[in-house]
Amino acid sequence: MTTINRRTFIKAASITYGSILLFPSCLTSPGNFRFFTDEEAKCITALCEQIIPADESPGATSAGIINYIDKQLTEVFHYDQTTYRDSIKNLQHYCTKTFGKRFENIEFDQQTNILTSLESGELTKEDWPDGNASSFFNLILSHTMQGFYGSPIHGGNKNYMSFEMLRIDYPLVIGQNRYRS
């Protein structure tokens, strides 16, 4: 049996402890988001802003919809991760081929036309290789609405914006009916 002196033990312990402290940094994604890269987040933010644009009330960006979708893709919607990655790639490819710009840099009216094409499934197999443009539109529409109208604990509806816009009491208290006459 080998005896370890105090100096060797302290060296080994400090190397081990230092390695443990550095390990969590290996697990984080690059950028400001859990799932999306910064470039992907710009695209999704522009898509969500098309669905719920800011007018006299705050839009998707102010409500933090990107945070909701990003959080849910890492916690609940694991099965949608590939769809998001592939669809963002397809959308950016189509936009750069057609307009010479990424989706988030195209004029608002052109973005609207693209979303109309996505919704109706008008894009060809060449434009959208997996052929699921309308299903992606429905997915992003659904997630945007969930993030805007849902509870802020899930990452969206920052400061209860949609509740305030709809004049709903917030925070909602389970078991309390505030609408009883």
N, CA and C atoms as an extended XYZ file, in Angstrom:
543
Properties=species:S:1:pos:R:3:atomname:S:1:resname:S:1:resid:I:1 pbc="F F F"
N         0.835       -1.169        0.000 N   MET     1
C         0.000        0.000        0.000 CA  MET     1
C         0.883        1.237        0.000 C   MET     1
N         0.557        2.183       -0.877 N   THR     2
C         1.352        3.385       -1.005 CA  THR     2
C         0.827        4.466       -0.065 C   THR     2
N         1.754        5.137        0.593 N   THR     3
C         1.369        6.230        1.468 CA  THR     3
C         1.437        7.528        0.684 C   THR     3
N         0.411        8.357        0.880 N   ILE     4
C         0.363        9.652        0.190 CA  ILE     4
C         0.661       10.726        1.217 C   ILE     4
N         1.625       11.591        0.873 N   ASN     5
C         1.914       12.665        1.805 CA  ASN     5
C         0.905       13.804        1.622 C   ASN     5
N         0.931       14.739        2.514 N   ARG     6
C        -0.047       15.817        2.530 CA  ARG     6
C         0.050       16.673        1.272 C   ARG     6
N         1.222       16.971        0.783 N   ARG     7
C         1.418       17.802       -0.400 CA  ARG     7
C         0.781       17.144       -1.636 C   ARG     7
N         0.999       15.849       -1.837 N   THR     8
C         0.426       15.125       -2.966 CA  THR     8
C        -1.097       15.103       -2.865 C   THR     8
N        -1.606       14.895       -1.661 N   PHE     9
C        -3.054       14.873       -1.460 CA  PHE     9
C        -3.676       16.229       -1.796 C   PHE     9
N        -3.075       17.310       -1.349 N   ILE    10
C        -3.613       18.651       -1.603 CA  ILE    10
C        -3.584       18.959       -3.104 C   ILE    10
N        -2.515       18.571       -3.805 N   LYS    11
C        -2.438       18.765       -5.259 CA  LYS    11
C        -3.561       18.015       -5.966 C   LYS    11
N        -3.726       16.756       -5.624 N   ALA    12
C        -4.757       15.929       -6.267 CA  ALA    12
C        -6.156       16.473       -5.965 C   ALA    12
N        -6.372       16.886       -4.720 N   ALA    13
C        -7.684       17.412       -4.334 CA  ALA    13
C        -7.989       18.717       -5.061 C   ALA    13
N        -7.007       19.585       -5.195 N   SER    14
C        -7.243       20.864       -5.868 CA  SER    14
C        -7.498       20.665       -7.365 C   SER    14
N        -6.808       19.726       -7.995 N   ILE    15
C        -7.042       19.435       -9.411 CA  ILE    15
C        -8.450       18.865       -9.596 C   ILE    15
N        -8.835       17.955       -8.738 N   THR    16
C       -10.172       17.361       -8.814 CA  THR    16
C       -11.241       18.418       -8.581 C   THR    16
N       -11.079       19.236       -7.557 N   TYR    17
C       -12.053       20.271       -7.234 CA  TYR    17
C       -12.143       21.285       -8.376 C   TYR    17
N       -11.015       21.686       -8.923 N   GLY    18
C       -11.000       22.627      -10.045 CA  GLY    18
C       -11.708       22.069      -11.266 C   GLY    18
N       -11.520       20.782      -11.518 N   SER    19
C       -12.188       20.134      -12.649 CA  SER    19
C       -13.692       20.120      -12.457 C   SER    19
N       -14.135       19.875      -11.248 N   ILE    20
C       -15.568       19.852      -10.956 CA  ILE    20
C       -16.172       21.236      -11.175 C   ILE    20
N       -15.448       22.279      -10.798 N   LEU    21
C       -15.954       23.642      -10.984 CA  LEU    21
C       -16.060       24.015      -12.458 C   LEU    21
N       -15.181       23.501      -13.286 N   LEU    22
C       -15.201       23.827      -14.713 CA  LEU    22
C       -16.210       22.996      -15.493 C   LEU    22
N       -16.624       21.857      -14.980 N   PHE    23
C       -17.520       20.955      -15.701 CA  PHE    23
C       -18.832       21.605      -16.141 C   PHE    23
N       -19.544       22.369      -15.283 N   PRO    24
C       -20.809       22.963      -15.729 CA  PRO    24
C       -20.660       23.878      -16.945 C   PRO    24
N       -19.530       24.523      -17.121 N   SER    25
C       -19.358       25.401      -18.283 CA  SER    25
C       -19.309       24.602      -19.578 C   SER    25
N       -19.016       23.332      -19.504 N   CYS    26
C       -19.022       22.481      -20.700 CA  CYS    26
C       -20.446       22.153      -21.140 C   CYS    26
N       -21.394       22.260      -20.239 N   LEU    27
C       -22.771       21.886      -20.537 CA  LEU    27
C       -23.608       23.031      -21.084 C   LEU    27
N       -23.137       24.259      -21.025 N   THR    28
C       -23.936       25.394      -21.466 CA  THR    28
C       -23.832       25.578      -22.964 C   THR    28
N       -24.908       26.125      -23.544 N   SER    29
C       -24.902       26.374      -24.979 CA  SER    29
C       -24.245       27.720      -25.253 C   SER    29
N       -23.658       27.881      -26.424 N   PRO    30
C       -23.044       29.161      -26.743 CA  PRO    30
C       -24.132       30.208      -26.957 C   PRO    30
N       -23.937       31.398      -26.444 N   GLY    31
C       -24.918       32.457      -26.632 CA  GLY    31
C       -25.760       32.687      -25.391 C   GLY    31
N       -26.848       33.409      -25.601 N   ASN    32
C       -27.699       33.838      -24.497 CA  ASN    32
C       -28.896       32.929      -24.243 C   ASN    32
N       -28.996       31.847      -24.959 N   PHE    33
C       -30.179       30.998      -24.881 CA  PHE    33
C       -29.813       29.570      -24.513 C   PHE    33
N       -30.801       28.815      -24.070 N   ARG    34
C       -30.593       27.418      -23.695 CA  ARG    34
C       -30.500       26.522      -24.922 C   ARG    34
N       -31.390       26.731      -25.884 N   PHE    35
C       -31.455       25.875      -27.068 CA  PHE    35
C       -30.988       26.606      -28.322 C   PHE    35
N       -31.520       27.776      -28.566 N   PHE    36
C       -31.223       28.514      -29.789 CA  PHE    36
C       -29.840       29.152      -29.761 C   PHE    36
N       -29.241       29.243      -30.940 N   THR    37
C       -28.076       30.101      -31.088 CA  THR    37
C       -28.607       31.525      -31.182 C   THR    37
N       -27.752       32.507      -31.068 N   ASP    38
C       -28.203       33.899      -31.167 CA  ASP    38
C       -28.834       34.178      -32.533 C   ASP    38
N       -28.278       33.599      -33.590 N   GLU    39
C       -28.820       33.793      -34.946 CA  GLU    39
C       -30.203       33.156      -35.085 C   GLU    39
N       -30.379       31.955      -34.554 N   GLU    40
C       -31.678       31.293      -34.600 CA  GLU    40
C       -32.714       32.084      -33.799 C   GLU    40
N       -32.287       32.621      -32.670 N   ALA    41
C       -33.196       33.400      -31.830 CA  ALA    41
C       -33.696       34.647      -32.552 C   ALA    41
N       -32.841       35.281      -33.340 N   LYS    42
C       -33.277       36.459      -34.116 CA  LYS    42
C       -34.370       36.073      -35.097 C   LYS    42
N       -34.217       34.945      -35.746 N   CYS    43
C       -35.210       34.458      -36.704 CA  CYS    43
C       -36.532       34.154      -36.003 C   CYS    43
N       -36.488       33.418      -34.908 N   ILE    44
C       -37.703       33.053      -34.179 CA  ILE    44
C       -38.377       34.301      -33.610 C   ILE    44
N       -37.597       35.249      -33.123 N   THR    45
C       -38.165       36.495      -32.605 CA  THR    45
C       -38.927       37.234      -33.701 C   THR    45
N       -38.350       37.296      -34.904 N   ALA    46
C       -39.022       37.954      -36.027 CA  ALA    46
C       -40.308       37.215      -36.410 C   ALA    46
N       -40.262       35.884      -36.394 N   LEU    47
C       -41.470       35.096      -36.680 CA  LEU    47
C       -42.561       35.381      -35.643 C   LEU    47
N       -42.201       35.369      -34.385 N   CYS    48
C       -43.176       35.606      -33.313 CA  CYS    48
C       -43.734       37.024      -33.374 C   CYS    48
N       -42.895       37.967      -33.739 N   GLU    49
C       -43.345       39.359      -33.851 CA  GLU    49
C       -44.313       39.527      -35.020 C   GLU    49
N       -44.195       38.681      -36.021 N   GLN    50
C       -45.164       38.664      -37.114 CA  GLN    50
C       -46.521       38.163      -36.618 C   GLN    50
N       -46.503       37.176      -35.749 N   ILE    51
C       -47.743       36.577      -35.250 CA  ILE    51
C       -48.426       37.493      -34.243 C   ILE    51
N       -47.655       38.073      -33.336 N   ILE    52
C       -48.208       39.028      -32.359 CA  ILE    52
C       -47.352       40.298      -32.413 C   ILE    52
N       -47.657       41.182      -33.373 N   PRO    53
C       -46.871       42.411      -33.492 CA  PRO    53
C       -47.259       43.429      -32.411 C   PRO    53
N       -46.339       44.296      -32.101 N   ALA    54
C       -46.625       45.363      -31.143 CA  ALA    54
C       -47.483       46.418      -31.837 C   ALA    54
N       -48.515       46.880      -31.158 N   ASP    55
C       -49.322       47.997      -31.619 CA  ASP    55
C       -49.558       48.861      -30.388 C   ASP    55
N       -50.799       49.197      -30.046 N   GLU    56
C       -51.008       49.937      -28.803 CA  GLU    56
C       -50.737       49.052      -27.582 C   GLU    56
N       -50.687       47.758      -27.814 N   SER    57
C       -50.322       46.790      -26.766 CA  SER    57
C       -48.969       46.175      -27.120 C   SER    57
N       -48.245       45.673      -26.128 N   PRO    58
C       -46.945       45.049      -26.408 CA  PRO    58
C       -47.084       43.810      -27.291 C   PRO    58
N       -46.052       43.519      -28.045 N   GLY    59
C       -46.049       42.354      -28.917 CA  GLY    59
C       -45.250       41.205      -28.337 C   GLY    59
N       -44.937       40.268      -29.198 N   ALA    60
C       -44.252       39.039      -28.793 CA  ALA    60
C       -42.875       39.311      -28.187 C   ALA    60
N       -42.173       40.274      -28.728 N   THR    61
C       -40.822       40.562      -28.224 CA  THR    61
C       -40.888       41.080      -26.791 C   THR    61
N       -41.775       42.030      -26.532 N   SER    62
C       -41.908       42.590      -25.180 CA  SER    62
C       -42.362       41.545      -24.175 C   SER    62
N       -43.166       40.596      -24.641 N   ALA    63
C       -43.682       39.560      -23.740 CA  ALA    63
C       -42.668       38.448      -23.494 C   ALA    63
N       -41.543       38.450      -24.203 N   GLY    64
C       -40.498       37.451      -23.985 CA  GLY    64
C       -40.827       36.081      -24.544 C   GLY    64
N       -41.513       36.048      -25.670 N   ILE    65
C       -41.919       34.765      -26.259 CA  ILE    65
C       -40.708       33.905      -26.611 C   ILE    65
N       -39.624       34.526      -27.069 N   ILE    66
C       -38.422       33.759      -27.409 CA  ILE    66
C       -37.926       32.995      -26.187 C   ILE    66
N       -38.025       33.609      -25.010 N   ASN    67
C       -37.592       32.942      -23.774 CA  ASN    67
C       -38.485       31.749      -23.463 C   ASN    67
N       -39.786       31.909      -23.696 N   TYR    68
C       -40.723       30.802      -23.469 CA  TYR    68
C       -40.383       29.618      -24.375 C   TYR    68
N       -40.267       29.879      -25.676 N   ILE    69
C       -40.009       28.788      -26.617 CA  ILE    69
C       -38.662       28.135      -26.330 C   ILE    69
N       -37.654       28.957      -26.084 N   ASP    70
C       -36.317       28.445      -25.786 CA  ASP    70
C       -36.332       27.551      -24.547 C   ASP    70
N       -36.987       28.010      -23.497 N   LYS    71
C       -37.063       27.242      -22.248 CA  LYS    71
C       -37.832       25.943      -22.461 C   LYS    71
N       -38.960       26.014      -23.147 N   GLN    72
C       -39.791       24.828      -23.333 CA  GLN    72
C       -39.114       23.781      -24.226 C   GLN    72
N       -38.314       24.229      -25.186 N   LEU    73
C       -37.611       23.276      -26.048 CA  LEU    73
C       -36.569       22.468      -25.277 C   LEU    73
N       -36.069       23.012      -24.188 N   THR    74
C       -35.090       22.275      -23.394 CA  THR    74
C       -35.724       21.515      -22.239 C   THR    74
N       -36.960       21.860      -21.874 N   GLU    75
C       -37.586       21.209      -20.723 CA  GLU    75
C       -38.741       20.290      -21.093 C   GLU    75
N       -39.604       20.708      -22.010 N   VAL    76
C       -40.826       19.960      -22.288 CA  VAL    76
C       -40.890       19.487      -23.742 C   VAL    76
N       -40.630       20.370      -24.671 N   PHE    77
C       -40.819       20.088      -26.092 CA  PHE    77
C       -39.570       19.533      -26.766 C   PHE    77
N       -38.886       18.592      -26.128 N   HIS    78
C       -37.684       17.997      -26.722 CA  HIS    78
C       -37.953       17.471      -28.121 C   HIS    78
N       -39.117       16.913      -28.315 N   TYR    79
C       -39.486       16.303      -29.597 CA  TYR    79
C       -39.622       17.325      -30.722 C   TYR    79
N       -39.662       18.624      -30.421 N   ASP    80
C       -39.758       19.663      -31.457 CA  ASP    80
C       -38.407       20.290      -31.804 C   ASP    80
N       -37.350       19.898      -31.138 N   GLN    81
C       -36.050       20.518      -31.372 CA  GLN    81
C       -35.589       20.385      -32.819 C   GLN    81
N       -35.672       19.190      -33.368 N   THR    82
C       -35.229       18.965      -34.745 CA  THR    82
C       -36.078       19.762      -35.719 C   THR    82
N       -37.378       19.816      -35.484 N   THR    83
C       -38.272       20.584      -36.353 CA  THR    83
C       -37.864       22.049      -36.370 C   THR    83
N       -37.576       22.621      -35.207 N   TYR    84
C       -37.158       24.023      -35.150 CA  TYR    84
C       -35.841       24.237      -35.906 C   TYR    84
N       -34.843       23.401      -35.621 N   ARG    85
C       -33.538       23.585      -36.266 CA  ARG    85
C       -33.655       23.474      -37.781 C   ARG    85
N       -34.326       22.420      -38.266 N   ASP    86
C       -34.463       22.218      -39.707 CA  ASP    86
C       -35.288       23.320      -40.352 C   ASP    86
N       -36.347       23.743      -39.696 N   SER    87
C       -37.230       24.762      -40.256 CA  SER    87
C       -36.559       26.126      -40.324 C   SER    87
N       -35.790       26.460      -39.314 N   ILE    88
C       -35.053       27.728      -39.350 CA  ILE    88
C       -34.065       27.706      -40.520 C   ILE    88
N       -33.383       26.580      -40.669 N   LYS    89
C       -32.438       26.424      -41.780 CA  LYS    89
C       -33.154       26.574      -43.127 C   LYS    89
N       -34.298       25.905      -43.288 N   ASN    90
C       -35.073       25.990      -44.524 CA  ASN    90
C       -35.554       27.415      -44.789 C   ASN    90
N       -36.052       28.066      -43.757 N   LEU    91
C       -36.565       29.432      -43.900 CA  LEU    91
C       -35.449       30.396      -44.298 C   LEU    91
N       -34.311       30.294      -43.643 N   GLN    92
C       -33.197       31.193      -43.963 CA  GLN    92
C       -32.674       30.928      -45.382 C   GLN    92
N       -32.632       29.670      -45.768 N   HIS    93
C       -32.192       29.327      -47.124 CA  HIS    93
C       -33.144       29.933      -48.158 C   HIS    93
N       -34.447       29.772      -47.929 N   TYR    94
C       -35.450       30.316      -48.845 CA  TYR    94
C       -35.329       31.843      -48.937 C   TYR    94
N       -35.179       32.501      -47.804 N   CYS    95
C       -35.112       33.969      -47.781 CA  CYS    95
C       -33.849       34.497      -48.451 C   CYS    95
N       -32.714       33.868      -48.198 N   THR    96
C       -31.477       34.341      -48.833 CA  THR    96
C       -31.498       34.064      -50.333 C   THR    96
N       -32.121       32.969      -50.731 N   LYS    97
C       -32.227       32.654      -52.155 CA  LYS    97
C       -33.192       33.628      -52.853 C   LYS    97
N       -34.306       33.941      -52.207 N   THR    98
C       -35.345       34.774      -52.818 CA  THR    98
C       -35.078       36.265      -52.674 C   THR    98
N       -34.646       36.700      -51.493 N   PHE    99
C       -34.502       38.126      -51.207 CA  PHE    99
C       -33.060       38.574      -50.983 C   PHE    99
N       -32.151       37.627      -50.870 N   GLY   100
C       -30.755       37.979      -50.617 CA  GLY   100
C       -30.501       38.403      -49.181 C   GLY   100
N       -31.446       38.157      -48.289 N   LYS   101
C       -31.328       38.536      -46.872 CA  LYS   101
C       -31.899       37.427      -46.006 C   LYS   101
N       -31.496       37.447      -44.743 N   ARG   102
C       -32.057       36.521      -43.765 CA  ARG   102
C       -33.469       36.992      -43.409 C   ARG   102
N       -34.298       36.098      -42.890 N   PHE   103
C       -35.700       36.409      -42.600 CA  PHE   103
C       -35.852       37.648      -41.727 C   PHE   103
N       -35.071       37.741      -40.671 N   GLU   104
C       -35.206       38.856      -39.730 CA  GLU   104
C       -34.824       40.206      -40.341 C   GLU   104
N       -34.140       40.201      -41.490 N   ASN   105
C       -33.718       41.447      -42.140 CA  ASN   105
C       -34.616       41.861      -43.306 C   ASN   105
N       -35.636       41.079      -43.570 N   ILE   106
C       -36.566       41.368      -44.663 CA  ILE   106
C       -37.641       42.326      -44.152 C   ILE   106
N       -38.198       43.132      -45.055 N   GLU   107
C       -39.270       44.056      -44.695 CA  GLU   107
C       -40.455       43.310      -44.081 C   GLU   107
N       -41.170       43.969      -43.185 N   PHE   108
C       -42.289       43.374      -42.453 CA  PHE   108
C       -43.337       42.792      -43.405 C   PHE   108
N       -43.697       43.523      -44.468 N   ASP   109
C       -44.713       43.039      -45.416 CA  ASP   109
C       -44.250       41.786      -46.155 C   ASP   109
N       -42.967       41.733      -46.491 N   GLN   110
C       -42.431       40.531      -47.143 CA  GLN   110
C       -42.444       39.346      -46.177 C   GLN   110
N       -42.122       39.603      -44.910 N   GLN   111
C       -42.193       38.546      -43.899 CA  GLN   111
C       -43.620       38.016      -43.789 C   GLN   111
N       -44.587       38.923      -43.834 N   THR   112
C       -45.993       38.519      -43.769 CA  THR   112
C       -46.340       37.605      -44.936 C   THR   112
N       -45.884       37.961      -46.132 N   ASN   113
C       -46.142       37.130      -47.312 CA  ASN   113
C       -45.506       35.750      -47.176 C   ASN   113
N       -44.318       35.700      -46.611 N   ILE   114
C       -43.648       34.415      -46.404 CA  ILE   114
C       -44.450       33.559      -45.422 C   ILE   114
N       -44.917       34.166      -44.342 N   LEU   115
C       -45.723       33.406      -43.375 CA  LEU   115
C       -47.031       32.918      -43.994 C   LEU   115
N       -47.620       33.718      -44.870 N   THR   116
C       -48.830       33.288      -45.575 CA  THR   116
C       -48.525       32.066      -46.440 C   THR   116
N       -47.357       32.080      -47.095 N   SER   117
C       -46.939       30.928      -47.908 CA  SER   117
C       -46.665       29.708      -47.044 C   SER   117
N       -46.069       29.925      -45.874 N   LEU   118
C       -45.827       28.816      -44.952 CA  LEU   118
C       -47.145       28.200      -44.498 C   LEU   118
N       -48.064       29.055      -44.097 N   GLU   119
C       -49.346       28.578      -43.575 CA  GLU   119
C       -50.122       27.774      -44.616 C   GLU   119
N       -50.122       28.262      -45.852 N   SER   120
C       -50.902       27.589      -46.895 CA  SER   120
C       -50.160       26.401      -47.512 C   SER   120
N       -48.889       26.237      -47.169 N   GLY   121
C       -48.105       25.128      -47.708 CA  GLY   121
C       -47.727       25.328      -49.170 C   GLY   121
N       -47.644       26.580      -49.621 N   GLU   122
C       -47.350       26.891      -51.022 CA  GLU   122
C       -45.889       26.654      -51.413 C   GLU   122
N       -45.006       26.583      -50.445 N   LEU   123
C       -43.586       26.440      -50.769 CA  LEU   123
C       -43.318       25.059      -51.364 C   LEU   123
N       -42.497       25.033      -52.391 N   THR   124
C       -42.202       23.784      -53.087 CA  THR   124
C       -41.223       22.935      -52.287 C   THR   124
N       -41.036       21.708      -52.712 N   LYS   125
C       -40.079       20.790      -52.087 CA  LYS   125
C       -38.660       21.358      -52.184 C   LYS   125
N       -38.403       22.115      -53.246 N   GLU   126
C       -37.092       22.751      -53.405 CA  GLU   126
C       -36.906       23.857      -52.367 C   GLU   126
N       -37.978       24.596      -52.063 N   ASP   127
C       -37.914       25.687      -51.087 CA  ASP   127
C       -37.916       25.182      -49.650 C   ASP   127
N       -38.643       24.090      -49.412 N   TRP   128
C       -38.770       23.534      -48.058 CA  TRP   128
C       -38.600       22.025      -48.166 C   TRP   128
N       -37.349       21.528      -48.146 N   PRO   129
C       -37.043       20.127      -48.447 CA  PRO   129
C       -37.862       19.061      -47.713 C   PRO   129
N       -38.188       19.278      -46.444 N   ASP   130
C       -38.934       18.233      -45.750 CA  ASP   130
C       -40.440       18.310      -46.011 C   ASP   130
N       -40.890       19.353      -46.719 N   GLY   131
C       -42.290       19.465      -47.106 CA  GLY   131
C       -43.262       19.770      -45.985 C   GLY   131
N       -42.772       20.183      -44.816 N   ASN   132
C       -43.649       20.442      -43.672 CA  ASN   132
C       -43.731       21.925      -43.307 C   ASN   132
N       -43.767       22.795      -44.295 N   ALA   133
C       -43.800       24.230      -44.017 CA  ALA   133
C       -45.040       24.610      -43.220 C   ALA   133
N       -46.200       24.092      -43.580 N   SER   134
C       -47.427       24.463      -42.866 CA  SER   134
C       -47.438       23.893      -41.447 C   SER   134
N       -46.868       22.716      -41.250 N   SER   135
C       -46.837       22.167      -39.887 CA  SER   135
C       -45.886       22.992      -39.006 C   SER   135
N       -44.787       23.499      -39.585 N   PHE   136
C       -43.916       24.382      -38.801 CA  PHE   136
C       -44.647       25.673      -38.464 C   PHE   136
N       -45.375       26.234      -39.422 N   PHE   137
C       -46.136       27.453      -39.154 CA  PHE   137
C       -47.102       27.215      -37.990 C   PHE   137
N       -47.826       26.104      -38.024 N   ASN   138
C       -48.782       25.807      -36.948 CA  ASN   138
C       -48.082       25.611      -35.605 C   ASN   138
N       -46.896       25.024      -35.625 N   LEU   139
C       -46.120       24.820      -34.400 CA  LEU   139
C       -45.679       26.156      -33.809 C   LEU   139
N       -45.115       27.020      -34.632 N   ILE   140
C       -44.639       28.317      -34.130 CA  ILE   140
C       -45.817       29.187      -33.696 C   ILE   140
N       -46.932       29.088      -34.402 N   LEU   141
C       -48.144       29.816      -34.017 CA  LEU   141
C       -48.620       29.350      -32.642 C   LEU   141
N       -48.690       28.055      -32.454 N   SER   142
C       -49.132       27.485      -31.185 CA  SER   142
C       -48.207       27.882      -30.036 C   SER   142
N       -46.907       27.757      -30.235 N   HIS   143
C       -45.954       28.101      -29.174 CA  HIS   143
C       -45.956       29.597      -28.871 C   HIS   143
N       -46.145       30.407      -29.888 N   THR   144
C       -46.204       31.861      -29.673 CA  THR   144
C       -47.421       32.219      -28.830 C   THR   144
N       -48.560       31.639      -29.161 N   MET   145
C       -49.783       31.915      -28.394 CA  MET   145
C       -49.658       31.409      -26.951 C   MET   145
N       -49.083       30.230      -26.785 N   GLN   146
C       -48.893       29.693      -25.437 CA  GLN   146
C       -48.003       30.616      -24.614 C   GLN   146
N       -46.927       31.096      -25.224 N   GLY   147
C       -46.001       31.971      -24.520 CA  GLY   147
C       -46.594       33.331      -24.199 C   GLY   147
N       -47.474       33.814      -25.060 N   PHE   148
C       -48.056       35.145      -24.852 CA  PHE   148
C       -49.193       35.107      -23.840 C   PHE   148
N       -50.032       34.081      -23.915 N   TYR   149
C       -51.212       34.042      -23.059 CA  TYR   149
C       -51.061       33.166      -21.818 C   TYR   149
N       -49.986       32.399      -21.738 N   GLY   150
C       -49.794       31.511      -20.597 CA  GLY   150
C       -49.248       32.234      -19.376 C   GLY   150
N       -48.986       31.466      -18.365 N   SER   151
C       -48.446       32.014      -17.129 CA  SER   151
C       -46.968       32.380      -17.292 C   SER   151
N       -46.537       33.483      -16.703 N   PRO   152
C       -45.129       33.877      -16.780 CA  PRO   152
C       -44.158       32.857      -16.180 C   PRO   152
N       -44.623       31.946      -15.351 N   ILE   153
C       -43.708       30.969      -14.753 CA  ILE   153
C       -43.101       30.056      -15.808 C   ILE   153
N       -43.695       30.015      -16.999 N   HIS   154
C       -43.190       29.158      -18.070 CA  HIS   154
C       -42.209       29.876      -18.983 C   HIS   154
N       -41.938       31.159      -18.730 N   GLY   155
C       -40.927       31.873      -19.491 CA  GLY   155
C       -41.435       32.984      -20.380 C   GLY   155
N       -42.714       33.043      -20.671 N   GLY   156
C       -43.274       34.099      -21.517 CA  GLY   156
C       -44.185       35.015      -20.723 C   GLY   156
N       -45.030       35.768      -21.429 N   ASN   157
C       -46.004       36.676      -20.816 CA  ASN   157
C       -45.359       37.517      -19.711 C   ASN   157
N       -44.241       38.108      -20.055 N   LYS   158
C       -43.450       38.896      -19.110 CA  LYS   158
C       -44.316       39.975      -18.452 C   LYS   158
N       -44.234       40.055      -17.152 N   ASN   159
C       -44.987       41.027      -16.352 CA  ASN   159
C       -46.496       40.933      -16.579 C   ASN   159
N       -46.978       39.740      -16.927 N   TYR   160
C       -48.412       39.509      -17.119 CA  TYR   160
C       -49.000       40.428      -18.196 C   TYR   160
N       -48.227       40.717      -19.248 N   MET   161
C       -48.650       41.659      -20.284 CA  MET   161
C       -49.995       41.303      -20.905 C   MET   161
N       -50.167       40.048      -21.285 N   SER   162
C       -51.422       39.678      -21.950 CA  SER   162
C       -52.594       39.726      -20.970 C   SER   162
N       -52.347       39.401      -19.702 N   PHE   163
C       -53.416       39.473      -18.715 CA  PHE   163
C       -53.876       40.923      -18.573 C   PHE   163
N       -52.909       41.827      -18.537 N   GLU   164
C       -53.224       43.245      -18.419 CA  GLU   164
C       -53.971       43.729      -19.661 C   GLU   164
N       -53.516       43.308      -20.838 N   MET   165
C       -54.151       43.709      -22.092 CA  MET   165
C       -55.604       43.229      -22.131 C   MET   165
N       -55.851       42.013      -21.644 N   LEU   166
C       -57.192       41.434      -21.643 CA  LEU   166
C       -58.004       41.836      -20.406 C   LEU   166
N       -57.372       42.596      -19.517 N   ARG   167
C       -57.980       43.043      -18.261 CA  ARG   167
C       -58.410       41.861      -17.384 C   ARG   167
N       -57.512       40.872      -17.332 N   ILE   168
C       -57.732       39.714      -16.470 CA  ILE   168
C       -56.966       39.954      -15.180 C   ILE   168
N       -57.583       39.592      -14.049 N   ASP   169
C       -56.880       39.720      -12.767 CA  ASP   169
C       -55.637       38.851      -12.779 C   ASP   169
N       -54.579       39.333      -12.202 N   TYR   170
C       -53.351       38.558      -12.104 CA  TYR   170
C       -52.669       38.891      -10.808 C   TYR   170
N       -51.856       38.080      -10.263 N   PRO   171
C       -51.700       36.683      -10.625 CA  PRO   171
C       -52.956       35.912      -10.251 C   PRO   171
N       -53.248       34.928      -11.041 N   LEU   172
C       -54.435       34.128      -10.798 CA  LEU   172
C       -54.223       33.293       -9.542 C   LEU   172
N       -55.226       33.243       -8.724 N   VAL   173
C       -55.150       32.469       -7.487 CA  VAL   173
C       -56.051       31.253       -7.668 C   VAL   173
N       -55.473       30.072       -7.587 N   ILE   174
C       -56.238       28.845       -7.778 CA  ILE   174
C       -57.250       28.712       -6.648 C   ILE   174
N       -58.497       28.418       -7.029 N   GLY   175
C       -59.534       28.214       -6.033 CA  GLY   175
C       -60.296       29.486       -5.704 C   GLY   175
N       -59.932       30.591       -6.294 N   GLN   176
C       -60.608       31.839       -6.019 CA  GLN   176
C       -61.322       32.289       -7.291 C   GLN   176
N       -62.607       32.497       -7.221 N   ASN   177
C       -63.369       32.956       -8.366 CA  ASN   177
C       -63.620       34.453       -8.228 C   ASN   177
N       -62.894       35.238       -8.973 N   ARG   178
C       -63.018       36.689       -8.869 CA  ARG   178
C       -64.133       37.225       -9.762 C   ARG   178
N       -64.783       36.346      -10.512 N   TYR   179
C       -65.809       36.801      -11.449 CA  TYR   179
C       -67.219       36.463      -10.957 C   TYR   179
N       -67.326       35.998       -9.719 N   ARG   180
C       -68.616       35.632       -9.164 CA  ARG   180
C       -69.440       36.905       -8.963 C   ARG   180
N       -70.736       36.864       -9.339 N   SER   181
C       -71.575       38.063       -9.180 CA  SER   181
C       -72.127       38.200       -7.794 C   SER   181
